[in-house]
Amino acid sequence: MKIFISFLGLSLFAFIVYLFVSGNVALAIIIALGSLIFLPLAIMAIKGRLNFSEVSHDSSDLHASGGTSGGVGPS
């Protein structure tokens, strides 16, 4: 697994360097910033430490005030 992650990181770095050298600086910056956000999430998902089943989809938390003080929704 470490070899795969290392290969992925090196290939991403080489691609970003290629974009800088070829003149696509804006695209290189966008991809670099995106990879800083999504690469750790992808690594956590690969290792099995990212669990989406803990997220509650209960809508009762949205109306916790119990009143109409927010002015949103049916009264």
Secondary structure, 3 states (H helix, E strand, C coil): CHHHHHHHHHHHHHHHHHHHHHCCHHHHHHHHHHHHHHHHHHHHHHHCCCCCCCCCCCHHHCCCCCCCCCCCCCC
